[in-house]
Amino acid sequence: MANLTDIFPAPTSNNIIEVIEGVADGRTVTVNDNSYTFGNVTTTTSLSTSFADLPGSSITYAPPADTKYVSYKCYFKFWGIDYGGISGYRIVLDGTVVNYSNRHISGNYSNGGNNHAQFLGMAMFVFDLTVSSDNIAAGQIAKSNWTSDKIIKVQARDYSSSYDGYVNYNHWFDGGGASGARQKDQPTIQIIAYG
Amino acid sequence: MNSLNNFFPAGTSSNVLEIIHGNCDGRSIEVGSGTYTLPNVTTFQHLSTSYADVAGSSFTYAPPSDAKYVSYKFDFHWDATSSAGISHWRLLVDGTEITKAYQQYSNNYSGNHAHHHGAFEATVYTVFDLTVSSDSAANAQFANWTSDKTIKVSAREYASSYQAAANRVEYFGSGATFGGQNWIPPILTIIALS
């Protein structure tokens, strides 16, 4: 015997359509019959003075048909190794930079080799799909233009060669240096589609 | 005419009643309880030594009738503009400070007030408890939240030698800013839970 909800689907009780969330350890998450494979971060990364993809931040996603907003969030570990490690971060949607996501993080300047600043960095943006035309630099993309997979990721760089930062790196542990699984810090990615 | 749900109530898929979540760029978000327009932040904000409202943080809301908890979260970019940028961030509901939501943000002091490189993502956050029997705004407790209340963040610097800014991107790549944009809109998240 069929369930009543097979014939009359239960309405969603809130405006969340789906949540995809995971650690960049290579896992595959299946939501609503679609599978998403996260990056697999196996080492730490020193930034350079050119923008490069932040390892583990990338996810390929096509939102459900009735989506109005897509929230993307990436938590990553930062270490300022030179003079505070001033570094810039930006979110890129299918190759186009979302300027409204530009941010920098840094510890304070130290000229004594005291490069201790370590904390979680976060890049987040809520894409607006209710618009009628695209302005991806402002995070606006018409739903009719996001019907197939697009890649969302974070790119990062040092401010200059004098201000070097690392990502995905825990430098210390229990009074000494971190190593192995404690040293590499895998980013966490979250996607929420709102109706 | 009756609804089918009057006879066969739909199963609740979770205890989340609604979420209003977006960048403070003036967008309007429609959820079950209404349509909400987020603030439109178009520049950064230097703090002073007096408390002032933080741009983008203000949100006026009346939760659905069956809400038991309301979560308010204001994510913004914190930037030291002088020294360690010691700064104080209070959360207010209809003008009353929620004392346990207070945040102090700062970076390390280098020994030189001219060194102000500190910058990170910061949050002011609380969860209102609507299951209580009487109101205590200072404790984020409301027994009868049936009409609009305004929630916002108010901030100041510790002193004129420890300065900070909200929503400011001071260094991005060589040339300090990117594309002429030296600010970033904050993000508001309101969640009503049953």
Interface residues (C-beta under 8 A of the other chain):
Chain A: L4 T5 F8 A10 P11 T12 S13 N14 N15 I16 T49 F51 K68 Y69 S71 Y83 G84 I86 G88 R90 N99 Y100 S101 N102 R103 H104 I105 S106 G107 N108 Y109 S110 N111 H116 A117 F119 G121 M122 M124 F125 V126 D128 T130 A138 G139 R157 Y159 S160 Y163 I192 Y194
Chain B: L4 N5 F8 A10 G11 T12 S13 S14 V16 L17 E18 I19 H21 G22 N23 D25 R27 I29 E30 V31 G32 D75 H77 A80 A84 N107 N108 Y109 S110 N112 H115 H116 H117 G118 A119 F120 E121 V169 E170 Y171 F172 G173 S174 F178 G179 Q181 I184 P185 I187
